Amino acid sequence: MSVSAAANVGWSLLSGGLRREAQTEPRLSGGRQPSAADAPVTGAHPIIATLERIMAGPGCPHGSELARSAARRLLSHIQQLHLPARHLWSIVDPAGQVLGGALAIPSPGRAAQVLASRPATGEETIATASAVTAATAGLSPAEAAIAQAVLDEAETDSALGGRRGAFLAARFEELAVLDYLSRPLPRRGESPRPTLPAGVAITAWRRGEPTLLEVLEASYVGTLDCPRLCGLRRTEDILVGHLAAGRFVSGLWSLLWERQRPVGALLLSPSHSGGEIDLVYLGLSPEARGRGLGRLLLSHGLHQIAGRREGRIALAVDRANAPAVRLYERLGFVKACSRLAVIKPLSANGAPHGVGHPGGLHAARAGLSEAPSTAAPR
């Protein structure tokens, strides 16, 4: 059968259970209270089948207990977020078999992460694209100005099938190949405080201080880090996302000053899991670039986190941003994996033209990841 004839089936995500919302047109509603008609969540429940398709992948095959466990963890996460039904879509055939599914998870800072099933056939690719389109269409302006997803490295060079083809068919565009880098934290005393040249100072950002917004705006000018994202969100939204990317610790967010003017920022946050430090953002204004100030600022940050219990520091960088990649490699960062980032500007929801920038796509634990996250990507 053709996918166009398949029903669009949504499920209201209620803390006490799930109620089916099946219809031939994509019309979903959420926010109802649980009742006796709400179906219990069992291994055979259709929503589990949808989430299992979304979470299945290499090392987590569809139909396995591992995939079912991952689906249940995702279900618990989205119930905690109280997501309305319009964010989760399945495309099913007349027999009730899931052909494709997608889930849009709004994050602080008006960016939504989209998770989608991995299609194995052309029909499933079309179905998955339809589910992604429906899930992103349900995002309100208050929830998201952009939708985004990351695909595995193996999918980066794939033909126009699979998830890459599904997202492109859903009018996403390829943003960048992201290299995910990390290194061990320095031991205490192993990374000395850098000597600052005359006229240069580094201070801790105090939460609520407006200087950081000024620095972020300046650092987006001529950026090599995912420049396509410029203007898609307000800088105020981006800062909200940065703050949500990890656990804010006073002293780990730093401003670089030259001749009493703010010219750079380094934002480091312990991950919500507590296992590592995320380099949320590092940026310089155009006049501060190419003079070793980025290395100075990052060296200061490594001194600040030396000896902490997290053990590692991680980040993601646009592969095309060659100066940043060289800086990280020179300071001991090593690539762990690469992923393809795709985005969809939600034109009715975005910032005025020329205002704001992503600020950088966070490390894998900080937003753009296959695991659910409440942190906003850059």
Residue pairs with C-beta under 8 A, 6 or more apart in sequence:
1 93
1 94
3 91
3 99
3 123
3 126
3 127
3 130
6 91
6 92
6 93
6 94
6 99
6 127
7 22
7 23
7 24
7 92
7 94
8 23
8 24
8 25
8 26
8 89
8 90
8 91
8 130
8 134
9 20
9 21
9 22
9 23
9 46
9 89
9 90
9 91
9 92
10 21
10 22
10 26
10 28
10 85
10 86
10 88
10 89
10 90
11 18
11 19
11 20
11 21
11 46
11 47
11 50
11 85
11 88
11 90
12 18
12 19
12 21
12 28
12 29
12 30
12 31
12 32
12 84
12 85
13 30
13 75
13 78
13 79
13 82
13 83
13 84
13 85
13 87
13 88
14 32
14 33
14 34
14 38
14 79
15 34
15 79
15 82
16 34
16 38
17 34
17 38
17 39
17 40
17 41
18 38
18 39
18 41
18 45
18 47
19 32
19 34
19 35
19 37
19 38
19 39
20 39
20 46
21 28
21 29
21 85
26 89
26 134
26 137
28 84
28 85
28 86
28 89
28 138
29 84
29 85
29 86
30 83
30 84
30 85
30 86
31 84
39 45
41 47
41 48
41 72
41 75
42 48
43 68
46 90
46 92
46 96
46 98
47 75
47 88
48 68
48 71
48 72
48 75
49 98
50 88
50 90
50 98
50 101
50 117
51 70
51 71
51 72
51 74
51 75
51 101
51 103
52 62
52 63
52 67
52 68
52 70
52 71
53 62
53 98
53 100
53 101
53 117
53 118
54 71
54 74
54 101
54 102
54 103
54 115
54 116
54 117
55 67
55 70
55 71
55 74
55 115
56 62
56 63
56 64
56 67
56 70
56 117
56 118
57 118
57 152
57 370
58 152
58 154
59 66
60 66
60 67
60 70
61 67
74 103
74 115
74 372
77 372
78 87
78 88
78 103
78 105
78 372
81 105
81 374
83 105
83 106
84 138
86 135
86 138
87 103
87 104
87 105
87 106
87 135
87 138
87 139
88 101
88 102
88 103
88 104
88 135
89 101
89 102
89 103
89 130
89 131
89 134
89 135
90 98
90 100
90 101
90 131
91 98
91 99
91 100
91 101
91 127
91 128
91 130
91 131
92 98
92 99
93 99
98 117
99 123
99 124
99 127
99 128
100 116
100 117
100 119
100 124
100 125
100 126
100 127
100 128
100 129
100 130
100 131
100 166
101 116
101 117
101 128
101 131
102 114
102 115
102 116
102 117
102 128
102 131
102 132
102 134
102 135
103 114
103 115
103 116
103 135
104 112
104 113
104 114
104 135
104 136
104 138
104 139
104 144
104 147
105 112
105 113
105 114
105 115
105 372
105 373
105 374
106 112
106 139
106 143
106 144
107 113
107 144
107 241
107 244
107 367
107 373
107 374
107 375
107 376
107 377
108 240
108 241
108 243
108 244
108 374
108 375
108 376
109 233
109 237
109 238
109 239
109 240
109 241
109 242
109 244
109 376
110 142
110 143
110 144
110 145
110 146
110 233
110 234
110 237
110 240
110 241
110 349
110 376
111 144
111 145
111 146
111 147
111 148
111 233
111 237
111 241
111 367
111 376
111 377
112 136
112 139
112 143
112 144
112 146
112 147
112 148
113 147
113 148
113 149
113 367
113 368
113 372
113 373
113 377
114 132
114 135
114 136
114 147
114 148
114 149
114 167
115 149
115 370
115 372
116 128
116 131
116 132
116 149
116 163
116 166
116 167
117 124
117 128
117 131
117 163
118 162
118 163
119 125
119 127
119 128
119 161
119 162
119 163
119 165
119 166
122 161
125 161
125 162
125 165
125 166
125 169
126 166
126 169
128 163
128 166
129 165
129 166
129 167
129 169
129 170
130 170
132 166
132 167
132 170
132 172
133 170
133 171
136 147
136 170
136 344
136 346
139 147
139 346
139 349
140 349
141 346
141 348
141 349
143 349
144 346
144 349
145 232
145 233
145 237
145 345
145 346
145 349
145 350
145 351
146 229
146 232
146 233
146 343
146 344
146 345
146 346
146 350
147 172
147 343
147 344
147 346
148 175
148 341
148 342
148 343
148 344
148 368
148 377
149 163
149 167
149 172
149 341
149 342
149 368
150 178
150 339
150 340
150 341
150 342
150 368
150 369
150 370
151 163
151 164
151 167
151 339
151 340
151 341
151 342
152 339
152 340
153 337
153 338
153 339
153 340
155 162
155 163
155 164
155 340
156 164
156 177
156 338
156 339
156 340
158 164
158 165
159 165
160 168
164 340
164 342
167 342
168 174
168 342
170 344
171 344
172 342
172 343
172 344
173 228
173 342
173 343
173 344
174 340
174 341
174 342
175 226
175 228
175 229
175 341
175 342
175 343
176 226
176 228
176 318
176 319
176 320
176 340
176 341
176 361
177 318
177 319
177 320
177 338
177 339
177 340
177 341
178 316
178 317
178 318
178 319
178 338
178 339
178 340
178 341
178 361
178 368
179 316
179 317
179 319
179 325
179 335
179 337
179 338
180 314
180 315
180 316
180 335
180 336
180 337
180 338
180 339
180 363
180 364
181 314
181 315
181 316
181 317
181 328
181 329
181 333
181 334
181 335
181 336
182 276
182 312
182 313
182 314
182 315
182 333
182 334
182 336
182 363
183 312
183 313
183 331
183 332
183 333
183 334
184 311
184 312
184 332
185 277
185 302
185 305
185 306
185 307
185 308
185 310
185 311
185 312
185 313
186 302
186 303
186 305
186 306
186 307
187 306
187 307
188 306
188 307
189 306
189 307
190 306
191 299
191 302
191 303
191 306
192 303
193 300
193 303
194 296
194 299
194 300
194 303
196 202
196 296
199 258
199 259
200 256
200 257
200 258
200 293
200 296
201 256
201 257
202 254
202 255
202 256
202 257
202 296
202 297
202 300
203 254
203 255
203 257
204 250
204 251
204 253
204 254
204 255
205 211
205 212
205 253
205 254
205 255
205 265
206 250
207 248
207 250
211 255
211 262
212 239
212 253
212 255
212 265
213 235
213 236
213 239
214 262
215 255
215 262
215 263
215 264
215 265
215 283
215 285
216 235
216 238
216 239
216 265
216 281
216 283
216 357
216 359
217 235
217 356
217 357
218 262
218 263
218 285
218 286
219 264
219 265
219 283
219 284
219 285
219 357
220 230
220 283
220 356
220 357
220 359
221 285
221 286
222 286
223 230
223 283
223 357
224 318
224 320
224 321
224 322
224 323
224 324
225 283
225 317
225 318
225 321
225 324
225 358
225 360
226 318
226 341
226 358
226 360
226 361
226 378
228 343
229 343
229 357
229 358
229 378
230 354
230 356
230 357
230 358
231 350
231 351
231 352
231 353
231 354
231 355
231 356
231 357
232 343
232 345
232 350
232 351
232 356
232 357
232 358
233 350
233 351
233 356
233 357
233 358
234 351
234 355
234 356
235 355
235 356
235 357
235 359
237 351
237 356
238 356
238 357
238 358
238 359
238 376
238 378
239 359
240 376
241 359
241 367
241 375
241 376
241 377
241 378
242 267
242 280
242 281
242 359
242 376
242 378
244 374
244 375
244 376
245 269
245 278
245 280
245 362
245 366
245 367
245 375
245 376
246 269
246 270
246 271
246 272
246 277
246 278
246 280
246 365
246 366
246 375
247 269
247 270
247 271
247 272
248 269
249 268
249 269
249 270
251 304
252 267
252 268
252 269
252 270
252 277
252 301
252 304
252 305
253 265
253 266
253 267
253 268
253 269
254 265
254 266
254 267
254 268
254 297
254 300
254 301
254 304
255 262
255 264
255 265
256 262
256 263
256 264
256 265
256 266
256 284
256 288
256 293
256 296
256 297
257 263
258 288
258 293
263 284
263 285
263 287
263 288
263 293
264 282
264 283
264 284
264 285
264 288
264 293
264 294
264 297
265 281
265 282
265 283
266 279
266 281
266 282
266 297
266 298
266 300
266 301
267 279
267 280
267 281
267 282
268 277
268 278
268 279
268 280
268 301
268 304
268 305
268 313
269 277
269 278
269 280
269 366
270 276
270 277
270 278
270 308
270 310
271 277
271 278
271 310
271 314
271 363
271 365
271 366
272 365
272 373
272 374
272 375
273 365
274 310
275 310
275 311
275 312
275 365
276 310
276 311
276 312
276 313
276 314
276 363
276 365
277 305
277 308
277 310
277 312
277 313
277 314
278 313
278 314
278 315
278 362
278 363
278 365
278 366
279 301
279 313
279 314
279 315
279 363
280 360
280 362
280 363
280 366
281 359
281 360
281 378
282 294
282 297
282 298
282 324
282 360
283 359
283 360
284 293
284 294
284 297
288 294
289 323
290 323
294 323
294 324
294 327
295 327
295 330
295 331
298 327
298 328
298 331
299 331
302 313
302 331
305 313
313 333
314 336
314 363
314 364
314 365
315 328
315 333
315 362
315 363
316 339
316 360
316 361
316 362
316 363
316 364
316 366
316 368
317 324
317 325
317 328
317 360
318 324
318 361
319 325
319 338
337 364
339 368
341 361
341 368
358 377
358 378
359 378
360 378
361 367
361 368
361 377
361 378
362 368
362 375
362 377
362 378
365 371
365 373
365 375
366 373
366 375
366 377
367 373
367 375
367 376
367 377
367 378
368 377
